[in-house]
Amino acid sequence: MGRLGQRIAQAERALARLRELESHPFDAIVRDAAIQRFEFSFEAVWKAAQAVLTERFGTRLGAPKPVIRASLENGLLEEQEAALAMAMVDHRNLTSHTYNEALANEIFAALGAYRALMETWLSRLAAA
């Protein structure tokens, strides 16, 4: 398996770990664990997108927002998905502040949509 395949497989494993928390009853520990798993899932998915853009499209980018814009430009994300992905980046950047209960609950409430988006994005990356 090449580097690109490794990136995609790593992202798939990370998303599976995030998904497994959905069946647990809500409490602060599950919320905090889900936010942590969201962090590493997001990192794995955007880096897989970065690798696909480099290898398949010849585009070298070093940060999540440019990778999202390039994914939109190359048909790996649709416009609404890209907008949600940008919001996801903003939430990811705030995860170190989850000691703030309101913020932690806000991020947690968005995780289902973010997970679904990351799975869709990753599926398109794997097919690219």
Chimera marker file (.cmm) of the C-alpha trace (Angstrom):
<marker_set name="trace">
<marker id="1" x="0.000" y="0.000" z="0.000" r="1" g="1" b="0" radius="0.5"/>
<marker id="2" x="1.423" y="3.361" z="-1.007" r="1" g="1" b="0" radius="0.5"/>
<marker id="3" x="1.467" y="6.553" z="1.028" r="1" g="1" b="0" radius="0.5"/>
<marker id="4" x="-1.868" y="7.700" z="-0.386" r="1" g="1" b="0" radius="0.5"/>
<marker id="5" x="-3.514" y="4.383" z="0.473" r="1" g="1" b="0" radius="0.5"/>
<marker id="6" x="-2.072" y="4.600" z="3.971" r="1" g="1" b="0" radius="0.5"/>
<marker id="7" x="-3.496" y="8.106" z="4.457" r="1" g="1" b="0" radius="0.5"/>
<marker id="8" x="-6.947" y="6.983" z="3.362" r="1" g="1" b="0" radius="0.5"/>
<marker id="9" x="-6.864" y="3.838" z="5.523" r="1" g="1" b="0" radius="0.5"/>
<marker id="10" x="-5.717" y="5.881" z="8.518" r="1" g="1" b="0" radius="0.5"/>
<marker id="11" x="-8.614" y="8.309" z="8.015" r="1" g="1" b="0" radius="0.5"/>
<marker id="12" x="-11.078" y="5.418" z="7.713" r="1" g="1" b="0" radius="0.5"/>
<marker id="13" x="-9.856" y="3.986" z="11.032" r="1" g="1" b="0" radius="0.5"/>
<marker id="14" x="-10.095" y="7.370" z="12.728" r="1" g="1" b="0" radius="0.5"/>
<marker id="15" x="-13.664" y="7.873" z="11.514" r="1" g="1" b="0" radius="0.5"/>
<marker id="16" x="-14.625" y="4.394" z="12.709" r="1" g="1" b="0" radius="0.5"/>
<marker id="17" x="-13.396" y="5.354" z="16.185" r="1" g="1" b="0" radius="0.5"/>
<marker id="18" x="-15.495" y="8.523" z="16.096" r="1" g="1" b="0" radius="0.5"/>
<marker id="19" x="-18.547" y="6.614" z="14.849" r="1" g="1" b="0" radius="0.5"/>
<marker id="20" x="-18.366" y="4.039" z="17.645" r="1" g="1" b="0" radius="0.5"/>
<marker id="21" x="-19.099" y="6.728" z="20.252" r="1" g="1" b="0" radius="0.5"/>
<marker id="22" x="-22.487" y="7.470" z="18.688" r="1" g="1" b="0" radius="0.5"/>
<marker id="23" x="-23.994" y="4.412" z="20.369" r="1" g="1" b="0" radius="0.5"/>
<marker id="24" x="-22.962" y="5.508" z="23.867" r="1" g="1" b="0" radius="0.5"/>
<marker id="25" x="-25.344" y="7.435" z="26.103" r="1" g="1" b="0" radius="0.5"/>
<marker id="26" x="-24.447" y="11.094" z="26.424" r="1" g="1" b="0" radius="0.5"/>
<marker id="27" x="-22.395" y="12.300" z="29.340" r="1" g="1" b="0" radius="0.5"/>
<marker id="28" x="-19.492" y="14.735" z="29.686" r="1" g="1" b="0" radius="0.5"/>
<marker id="29" x="-16.911" y="11.967" z="29.300" r="1" g="1" b="0" radius="0.5"/>
<marker id="30" x="-18.436" y="10.693" z="26.051" r="1" g="1" b="0" radius="0.5"/>
<marker id="31" x="-18.736" y="14.292" z="24.798" r="1" g="1" b="0" radius="0.5"/>
<marker id="32" x="-15.087" y="15.012" z="25.538" r="1" g="1" b="0" radius="0.5"/>
<marker id="33" x="-13.946" y="11.715" z="24.019" r="1" g="1" b="0" radius="0.5"/>
<marker id="34" x="-15.997" y="12.394" z="20.892" r="1" g="1" b="0" radius="0.5"/>
<marker id="35" x="-14.454" y="15.844" z="20.542" r="1" g="1" b="0" radius="0.5"/>
<marker id="36" x="-10.969" y="14.344" z="20.858" r="1" g="1" b="0" radius="0.5"/>
<marker id="37" x="-11.801" y="11.699" z="18.259" r="1" g="1" b="0" radius="0.5"/>
<marker id="38" x="-13.214" y="14.429" z="16.012" r="1" g="1" b="0" radius="0.5"/>
<marker id="39" x="-9.877" y="16.237" z="16.264" r="1" g="1" b="0" radius="0.5"/>
<marker id="40" x="-7.801" y="13.301" z="15.080" r="1" g="1" b="0" radius="0.5"/>
<marker id="41" x="-10.417" y="12.223" z="12.516" r="1" g="1" b="0" radius="0.5"/>
<marker id="42" x="-10.435" y="15.675" z="10.994" r="1" g="1" b="0" radius="0.5"/>
<marker id="43" x="-6.636" y="15.739" z="10.881" r="1" g="1" b="0" radius="0.5"/>
<marker id="44" x="-6.535" y="12.352" z="9.159" r="1" g="1" b="0" radius="0.5"/>
<marker id="45" x="-9.201" y="13.274" z="6.584" r="1" g="1" b="0" radius="0.5"/>
<marker id="46" x="-7.817" y="16.664" z="5.575" r="1" g="1" b="0" radius="0.5"/>
<marker id="47" x="-4.330" y="15.158" z="5.299" r="1" g="1" b="0" radius="0.5"/>
<marker id="48" x="-5.733" y="12.380" z="3.090" r="1" g="1" b="0" radius="0.5"/>
<marker id="49" x="-7.320" y="15.096" z="0.947" r="1" g="1" b="0" radius="0.5"/>
<marker id="50" x="-3.993" y="16.914" z="0.866" r="1" g="1" b="0" radius="0.5"/>
<marker id="51" x="-2.291" y="13.733" z="-0.359" r="1" g="1" b="0" radius="0.5"/>
<marker id="52" x="-4.938" y="13.102" z="-3.042" r="1" g="1" b="0" radius="0.5"/>
<marker id="53" x="-4.717" y="16.687" z="-4.263" r="1" g="1" b="0" radius="0.5"/>
<marker id="54" x="-0.938" y="16.417" z="-4.495" r="1" g="1" b="0" radius="0.5"/>
<marker id="55" x="-0.797" y="13.011" z="-6.127" r="1" g="1" b="0" radius="0.5"/>
<marker id="56" x="-3.844" y="13.093" z="-8.409" r="1" g="1" b="0" radius="0.5"/>
<marker id="57" x="-4.220" y="16.800" z="-9.175" r="1" g="1" b="0" radius="0.5"/>
<marker id="58" x="-0.680" y="18.172" z="-8.758" r="1" g="1" b="0" radius="0.5"/>
<marker id="59" x="-1.812" y="20.697" z="-6.146" r="1" g="1" b="0" radius="0.5"/>
<marker id="60" x="0.414" y="21.174" z="-3.088" r="1" g="1" b="0" radius="0.5"/>
<marker id="61" x="-1.275" y="22.834" z="-0.126" r="1" g="1" b="0" radius="0.5"/>
<marker id="62" x="-0.300" y="23.035" z="3.517" r="1" g="1" b="0" radius="0.5"/>
<marker id="63" x="-3.405" y="23.944" z="5.512" r="1" g="1" b="0" radius="0.5"/>
<marker id="64" x="-6.991" y="22.678" z="5.846" r="1" g="1" b="0" radius="0.5"/>
<marker id="65" x="-8.904" y="25.638" z="4.378" r="1" g="1" b="0" radius="0.5"/>
<marker id="66" x="-6.926" y="25.756" z="1.110" r="1" g="1" b="0" radius="0.5"/>
<marker id="67" x="-7.311" y="21.952" z="0.877" r="1" g="1" b="0" radius="0.5"/>
<marker id="68" x="-11.084" y="22.348" z="1.254" r="1" g="1" b="0" radius="0.5"/>
<marker id="69" x="-11.200" y="25.038" z="-1.441" r="1" g="1" b="0" radius="0.5"/>
<marker id="70" x="-9.116" y="22.850" z="-3.772" r="1" g="1" b="0" radius="0.5"/>
<marker id="71" x="-11.362" y="19.869" z="-3.009" r="1" g="1" b="0" radius="0.5"/>
<marker id="72" x="-14.336" y="21.965" z="-4.095" r="1" g="1" b="0" radius="0.5"/>
<marker id="73" x="-12.543" y="23.117" z="-7.253" r="1" g="1" b="0" radius="0.5"/>
<marker id="74" x="-11.645" y="19.518" z="-8.147" r="1" g="1" b="0" radius="0.5"/>
<marker id="75" x="-15.089" y="18.020" z="-7.542" r="1" g="1" b="0" radius="0.5"/>
<marker id="76" x="-14.231" y="16.256" z="-4.294" r="1" g="1" b="0" radius="0.5"/>
<marker id="77" x="-16.677" y="18.419" z="-2.344" r="1" g="1" b="0" radius="0.5"/>
<marker id="78" x="-19.862" y="20.192" z="-3.358" r="1" g="1" b="0" radius="0.5"/>
<marker id="79" x="-20.461" y="23.840" z="-2.471" r="1" g="1" b="0" radius="0.5"/>
<marker id="80" x="-22.628" y="23.184" z="0.612" r="1" g="1" b="0" radius="0.5"/>
<marker id="81" x="-20.219" y="20.508" z="1.786" r="1" g="1" b="0" radius="0.5"/>
<marker id="82" x="-17.293" y="22.899" z="1.438" r="1" g="1" b="0" radius="0.5"/>
<marker id="83" x="-19.146" y="25.501" z="3.516" r="1" g="1" b="0" radius="0.5"/>
<marker id="84" x="-19.778" y="22.903" z="6.227" r="1" g="1" b="0" radius="0.5"/>
<marker id="85" x="-16.145" y="21.809" z="6.006" r="1" g="1" b="0" radius="0.5"/>
<marker id="86" x="-15.024" y="25.404" z="6.616" r="1" g="1" b="0" radius="0.5"/>
<marker id="87" x="-17.232" y="25.526" z="9.716" r="1" g="1" b="0" radius="0.5"/>
<marker id="88" x="-15.696" y="22.207" z="10.747" r="1" g="1" b="0" radius="0.5"/>
<marker id="89" x="-12.208" y="23.735" z="10.544" r="1" g="1" b="0" radius="0.5"/>
<marker id="90" x="-13.326" y="26.616" z="12.735" r="1" g="1" b="0" radius="0.5"/>
<marker id="91" x="-14.737" y="24.194" z="15.304" r="1" g="1" b="0" radius="0.5"/>
<marker id="92" x="-11.572" y="22.099" z="15.125" r="1" g="1" b="0" radius="0.5"/>
<marker id="93" x="-9.549" y="25.207" z="15.906" r="1" g="1" b="0" radius="0.5"/>
<marker id="94" x="-11.672" y="25.810" z="19.005" r="1" g="1" b="0" radius="0.5"/>
<marker id="95" x="-11.437" y="22.320" z="20.472" r="1" g="1" b="0" radius="0.5"/>
<marker id="96" x="-8.667" y="23.324" z="22.864" r="1" g="1" b="0" radius="0.5"/>
<marker id="97" x="-11.276" y="25.525" z="24.561" r="1" g="1" b="0" radius="0.5"/>
<marker id="98" x="-13.735" y="22.756" z="25.384" r="1" g="1" b="0" radius="0.5"/>
<marker id="99" x="-13.382" y="23.546" z="29.078" r="1" g="1" b="0" radius="0.5"/>
<marker id="100" x="-16.106" y="26.033" z="28.093" r="1" g="1" b="0" radius="0.5"/>
<marker id="101" x="-19.236" y="23.875" z="28.532" r="1" g="1" b="0" radius="0.5"/>
<marker id="102" x="-21.336" y="25.817" z="26.022" r="1" g="1" b="0" radius="0.5"/>
<marker id="103" x="-18.645" y="25.530" z="23.350" r="1" g="1" b="0" radius="0.5"/>
<marker id="104" x="-18.078" y="21.842" z="24.073" r="1" g="1" b="0" radius="0.5"/>
<marker id="105" x="-21.809" y="21.175" z="23.721" r="1" g="1" b="0" radius="0.5"/>
<marker id="106" x="-21.960" y="23.225" z="20.499" r="1" g="1" b="0" radius="0.5"/>
<marker id="107" x="-19.101" y="21.256" z="18.938" r="1" g="1" b="0" radius="0.5"/>
<marker id="108" x="-20.527" y="17.943" z="20.128" r="1" g="1" b="0" radius="0.5"/>
<marker id="109" x="-23.922" y="18.793" z="18.590" r="1" g="1" b="0" radius="0.5"/>
<marker id="110" x="-22.248" y="19.285" z="15.191" r="1" g="1" b="0" radius="0.5"/>
<marker id="111" x="-20.233" y="16.048" z="15.236" r="1" g="1" b="0" radius="0.5"/>
<marker id="112" x="-22.847" y="13.886" z="13.507" r="1" g="1" b="0" radius="0.5"/>
<marker id="113" x="-22.953" y="16.194" z="10.490" r="1" g="1" b="0" radius="0.5"/>
<marker id="114" x="-19.166" y="16.541" z="10.495" r="1" g="1" b="0" radius="0.5"/>
<marker id="115" x="-18.654" y="12.774" z="10.632" r="1" g="1" b="0" radius="0.5"/>
<marker id="116" x="-21.070" y="12.237" z="7.742" r="1" g="1" b="0" radius="0.5"/>
<marker id="117" x="-19.299" y="14.926" z="5.714" r="1" g="1" b="0" radius="0.5"/>
<marker id="118" x="-15.870" y="13.445" z="6.415" r="1" g="1" b="0" radius="0.5"/>
<marker id="119" x="-17.110" y="9.990" z="5.356" r="1" g="1" b="0" radius="0.5"/>
<marker id="120" x="-18.515" y="11.394" z="2.089" r="1" g="1" b="0" radius="0.5"/>
<marker id="121" x="-15.334" y="13.350" z="1.424" r="1" g="1" b="0" radius="0.5"/>
<marker id="122" x="-13.147" y="10.347" z="2.197" r="1" g="1" b="0" radius="0.5"/>
<marker id="123" x="-15.214" y="8.141" z="-0.109" r="1" g="1" b="0" radius="0.5"/>
<marker id="124" x="-14.640" y="10.584" z="-2.964" r="1" g="1" b="0" radius="0.5"/>
<marker id="125" x="-10.957" y="10.811" z="-2.132" r="1" g="1" b="0" radius="0.5"/>
<marker id="126" x="-10.628" y="7.027" z="-2.300" r="1" g="1" b="0" radius="0.5"/>
<marker id="127" x="-12.342" y="7.013" z="-5.709" r="1" g="1" b="0" radius="0.5"/>
<marker id="128" x="-10.233" y="9.862" z="-7.140" r="1" g="1" b="0" radius="0.5"/>
<link id1="1" id2="2" r="1" g="1" b="0" radius="0.2"/>
<link id1="2" id2="3" r="1" g="1" b="0" radius="0.2"/>
<link id1="3" id2="4" r="1" g="1" b="0" radius="0.2"/>
<link id1="4" id2="5" r="1" g="1" b="0" radius="0.2"/>
<link id1="5" id2="6" r="1" g="1" b="0" radius="0.2"/>
<link id1="6" id2="7" r="1" g="1" b="0" radius="0.2"/>
<link id1="7" id2="8" r="1" g="1" b="0" radius="0.2"/>
<link id1="8" id2="9" r="1" g="1" b="0" radius="0.2"/>
<link id1="9" id2="10" r="1" g="1" b="0" radius="0.2"/>
<link id1="10" id2="11" r="1" g="1" b="0" radius="0.2"/>
<link id1="11" id2="12" r="1" g="1" b="0" radius="0.2"/>
<link id1="12" id2="13" r="1" g="1" b="0" radius="0.2"/>
<link id1="13" id2="14" r="1" g="1" b="0" radius="0.2"/>
<link id1="14" id2="15" r="1" g="1" b="0" radius="0.2"/>
<link id1="15" id2="16" r="1" g="1" b="0" radius="0.2"/>
<link id1="16" id2="17" r="1" g="1" b="0" radius="0.2"/>
<link id1="17" id2="18" r="1" g="1" b="0" radius="0.2"/>
<link id1="18" id2="19" r="1" g="1" b="0" radius="0.2"/>
<link id1="19" id2="20" r="1" g="1" b="0" radius="0.2"/>
<link id1="20" id2="21" r="1" g="1" b="0" radius="0.2"/>
<link id1="21" id2="22" r="1" g="1" b="0" radius="0.2"/>
<link id1="22" id2="23" r="1" g="1" b="0" radius="0.2"/>
<link id1="23" id2="24" r="1" g="1" b="0" radius="0.2"/>
<link id1="24" id2="25" r="1" g="1" b="0" radius="0.2"/>
<link id1="25" id2="26" r="1" g="1" b="0" radius="0.2"/>
<link id1="26" id2="27" r="1" g="1" b="0" radius="0.2"/>
<link id1="27" id2="28" r="1" g="1" b="0" radius="0.2"/>
<link id1="28" id2="29" r="1" g="1" b="0" radius="0.2"/>
<link id1="29" id2="30" r="1" g="1" b="0" radius="0.2"/>
<link id1="30" id2="31" r="1" g="1" b="0" radius="0.2"/>
<link id1="31" id2="32" r="1" g="1" b="0" radius="0.2"/>
<link id1="32" id2="33" r="1" g="1" b="0" radius="0.2"/>
<link id1="33" id2="34" r="1" g="1" b="0" radius="0.2"/>
<link id1="34" id2="35" r="1" g="1" b="0" radius="0.2"/>
<link id1="35" id2="36" r="1" g="1" b="0" radius="0.2"/>
<link id1="36" id2="37" r="1" g="1" b="0" radius="0.2"/>
<link id1="37" id2="38" r="1" g="1" b="0" radius="0.2"/>
<link id1="38" id2="39" r="1" g="1" b="0" radius="0.2"/>
<link id1="39" id2="40" r="1" g="1" b="0" radius="0.2"/>
<link id1="40" id2="41" r="1" g="1" b="0" radius="0.2"/>
<link id1="41" id2="42" r="1" g="1" b="0" radius="0.2"/>
<link id1="42" id2="43" r="1" g="1" b="0" radius="0.2"/>
<link id1="43" id2="44" r="1" g="1" b="0" radius="0.2"/>
<link id1="44" id2="45" r="1" g="1" b="0" radius="0.2"/>
<link id1="45" id2="46" r="1" g="1" b="0" radius="0.2"/>
<link id1="46" id2="47" r="1" g="1" b="0" radius="0.2"/>
<link id1="47" id2="48" r="1" g="1" b="0" radius="0.2"/>
<link id1="48" id2="49" r="1" g="1" b="0" radius="0.2"/>
<link id1="49" id2="50" r="1" g="1" b="0" radius="0.2"/>
<link id1="50" id2="51" r="1" g="1" b="0" radius="0.2"/>
<link id1="51" id2="52" r="1" g="1" b="0" radius="0.2"/>
<link id1="52" id2="53" r="1" g="1" b="0" radius="0.2"/>
<link id1="53" id2="54" r="1" g="1" b="0" radius="0.2"/>
<link id1="54" id2="55" r="1" g="1" b="0" radius="0.2"/>
<link id1="55" id2="56" r="1" g="1" b="0" radius="0.2"/>
<link id1="56" id2="57" r="1" g="1" b="0" radius="0.2"/>
<link id1="57" id2="58" r="1" g="1" b="0" radius="0.2"/>
<link id1="58" id2="59" r="1" g="1" b="0" radius="0.2"/>
<link id1="59" id2="60" r="1" g="1" b="0" radius="0.2"/>
<link id1="60" id2="61" r="1" g="1" b="0" radius="0.2"/>
<link id1="61" id2="62" r="1" g="1" b="0" radius="0.2"/>
<link id1="62" id2="63" r="1" g="1" b="0" radius="0.2"/>
<link id1="63" id2="64" r="1" g="1" b="0" radius="0.2"/>
<link id1="64" id2="65" r="1" g="1" b="0" radius="0.2"/>
<link id1="65" id2="66" r="1" g="1" b="0" radius="0.2"/>
<link id1="66" id2="67" r="1" g="1" b="0" radius="0.2"/>
<link id1="67" id2="68" r="1" g="1" b="0" radius="0.2"/>
<link id1="68" id2="69" r="1" g="1" b="0" radius="0.2"/>
<link id1="69" id2="70" r="1" g="1" b="0" radius="0.2"/>
<link id1="70" id2="71" r="1" g="1" b="0" radius="0.2"/>
<link id1="71" id2="72" r="1" g="1" b="0" radius="0.2"/>
<link id1="72" id2="73" r="1" g="1" b="0" radius="0.2"/>
<link id1="73" id2="74" r="1" g="1" b="0" radius="0.2"/>
<link id1="74" id2="75" r="1" g="1" b="0" radius="0.2"/>
<link id1="75" id2="76" r="1" g="1" b="0" radius="0.2"/>
<link id1="76" id2="77" r="1" g="1" b="0" radius="0.2"/>
<link id1="77" id2="78" r="1" g="1" b="0" radius="0.2"/>
<link id1="78" id2="79" r="1" g="1" b="0" radius="0.2"/>
<link id1="79" id2="80" r="1" g="1" b="0" radius="0.2"/>
<link id1="80" id2="81" r="1" g="1" b="0" radius="0.2"/>
<link id1="81" id2="82" r="1" g="1" b="0" radius="0.2"/>
<link id1="82" id2="83" r="1" g="1" b="0" radius="0.2"/>
<link id1="83" id2="84" r="1" g="1" b="0" radius="0.2"/>
<link id1="84" id2="85" r="1" g="1" b="0" radius="0.2"/>
<link id1="85" id2="86" r="1" g="1" b="0" radius="0.2"/>
<link id1="86" id2="87" r="1" g="1" b="0" radius="0.2"/>
<link id1="87" id2="88" r="1" g="1" b="0" radius="0.2"/>
<link id1="88" id2="89" r="1" g="1" b="0" radius="0.2"/>
<link id1="89" id2="90" r="1" g="1" b="0" radius="0.2"/>
<link id1="90" id2="91" r="1" g="1" b="0" radius="0.2"/>
<link id1="91" id2="92" r="1" g="1" b="0" radius="0.2"/>
<link id1="92" id2="93" r="1" g="1" b="0" radius="0.2"/>
<link id1="93" id2="94" r="1" g="1" b="0" radius="0.2"/>
<link id1="94" id2="95" r="1" g="1" b="0" radius="0.2"/>
<link id1="95" id2="96" r="1" g="1" b="0" radius="0.2"/>
<link id1="96" id2="97" r="1" g="1" b="0" radius="0.2"/>
<link id1="97" id2="98" r="1" g="1" b="0" radius="0.2"/>
<link id1="98" id2="99" r="1" g="1" b="0" radius="0.2"/>
<link id1="99" id2="100" r="1" g="1" b="0" radius="0.2"/>
<link id1="100" id2="101" r="1" g="1" b="0" radius="0.2"/>
<link id1="101" id2="102" r="1" g="1" b="0" radius="0.2"/>
<link id1="102" id2="103" r="1" g="1" b="0" radius="0.2"/>
<link id1="103" id2="104" r="1" g="1" b="0" radius="0.2"/>
<link id1="104" id2="105" r="1" g="1" b="0" radius="0.2"/>
<link id1="105" id2="106" r="1" g="1" b="0" radius="0.2"/>
<link id1="106" id2="107" r="1" g="1" b="0" radius="0.2"/>
<link id1="107" id2="108" r="1" g="1" b="0" radius="0.2"/>
<link id1="108" id2="109" r="1" g="1" b="0" radius="0.2"/>
<link id1="109" id2="110" r="1" g="1" b="0" radius="0.2"/>
<link id1="110" id2="111" r="1" g="1" b="0" radius="0.2"/>
<link id1="111" id2="112" r="1" g="1" b="0" radius="0.2"/>
<link id1="112" id2="113" r="1" g="1" b="0" radius="0.2"/>
<link id1="113" id2="114" r="1" g="1" b="0" radius="0.2"/>
<link id1="114" id2="115" r="1" g="1" b="0" radius="0.2"/>
<link id1="115" id2="116" r="1" g="1" b="0" radius="0.2"/>
<link id1="116" id2="117" r="1" g="1" b="0" radius="0.2"/>
<link id1="117" id2="118" r="1" g="1" b="0" radius="0.2"/>
<link id1="118" id2="119" r="1" g="1" b="0" radius="0.2"/>
<link id1="119" id2="120" r="1" g="1" b="0" radius="0.2"/>
<link id1="120" id2="121" r="1" g="1" b="0" radius="0.2"/>
<link id1="121" id2="122" r="1" g="1" b="0" radius="0.2"/>
<link id1="122" id2="123" r="1" g="1" b="0" radius="0.2"/>
<link id1="123" id2="124" r="1" g="1" b="0" radius="0.2"/>
<link id1="124" id2="125" r="1" g="1" b="0" radius="0.2"/>
<link id1="125" id2="126" r="1" g="1" b="0" radius="0.2"/>
<link id1="126" id2="127" r="1" g="1" b="0" radius="0.2"/>
<link id1="127" id2="128" r="1" g="1" b="0" radius="0.2"/>
</marker_set>
